[in-house]
Amino acid sequence: MAADPYATLGVKKGATQVDIQKAYRRLAKKLHPDLNPGNKAAEDKFKELSAAYNLLNDPDKRARFDRGEIDASGTEQQPRQYYRDFADREGWSGYSSGAGFADFNDFAGNDDILSEIFGRAGRTARRGRGADVRYHLELNFLDAVNGGKQSIVLPDGATLEVNIPPGTRDGQILRLKEKGRRGAGDGPTGDALIEISVLPHPYFVRKGDDIHLDLPISLKEGVLGAKLKVPTVSGAVAVSVPKWSSTGRVLRIKGRGVPRADGGRGDQYVTLKLVLPKKPDPDLERFVSEWQPSDSPRQSMRV
Amino acid sequence: MHLQEFADRSHLDSTTIEAWVNAEWLVAHPPGQQFSEQDLARARLIQDLRGDLGVNDEGIALVLYLLDQLYGLRCLLRDIQEMRTTASERTN
């Protein structure tokens, strides 16, 4: 500590022990890291303050410092782990209390994640509740959309059965009540929080509760129209493609999207894509070469 | 850690520790009264409050009660912030 301990405490050289103690207590309230968890700089300043106080609060050390026999260094303390390093980490520690917002339940409204947070808060008001444990689960696209049972193997070898609700989203957090760490004493067991990642599907894309799909069709199907089998998340369905359908035409299949909590379902949107045969077809080439289009598809671009 | 190690590292005697557990300033975990590093840091905070900061026992109970609420609120805020970040990442 290079700074002058009197300056650090903000007292005069001749200050009494009582003045020094008062000055320390006034500053410590603002600088003790555990009492100021949001102040990142507090730790260094509090270290300096404690060192200054340790020097000046001891009349013998203070006298020797005043006579110039010792300097302000050498009074620094060992690094220590503060309570906030534990209590202010991610996740809820055993001591955190929800009493400060137990009455905000109404505020949560219908938002399921918010009400889960507030619901948990109500339960943490009792001392010694076990910690929540976080897991990560990767789901296939269709397993997430259609729901079902999945199991997670825990680090200790046990398995945890997880019920995936239909329509589960990427990033959603599922809560398994009382599947976390055991509480202290007769405190309640914590919850298991399972964060879901949904893997992409080769051709289905989810947007909200709707499913989008690009559907390749042949030239003949586009020109003449056809009744086609189209995959949906709940199995293939027959769909009529109207005659004279170009690439980009969108067909809606009602009620074939993602299941919703209210029992309804989103829709599936099918975007048609006219695709030529993979191999060049001489018959088609001959046929098209004799065909004279009446207008240019690029008319609006004026080229 | 067990009571003995906790007493050594916190420079508290076991009677004091038991009194703090009874007052619910600290929680001993089963099986057999285990303490964590967090409990140790909490004990040091209580020592700071009682010692240099001159808080009496009634005051300690009050400070801890309010601090537990403060840290609870900070956890809640962090959860909400995390939730909002996840939600906005999903829409992007």
Interface residues (C-beta under 8 A of the other chain):
Chain A: Q21 Y24 R25 A28 K29 H32 D34 L35 P37 G38 S50 Y53 N57 R80 Q81 Y82 Y83 R84 D85 F86 A87 D88 E90 G91 W92 S93 G94 Y95 S96 S97 G98 A99 G100 F101 I113 L114 I117 A121 T124 R127 G128 R169 D170 G171 R182 A184 G185 G187
Chain B: E24 V27 A28 H29 P30 S36 E37 Q38 L40 A41 R42 R44 L45 D48 D52 L53 G54 Y65 L67 D68 Q69 L70 Y71 G72 L73 R74 C75 L76 R78 D79 I80 M83 T86 E89 R90
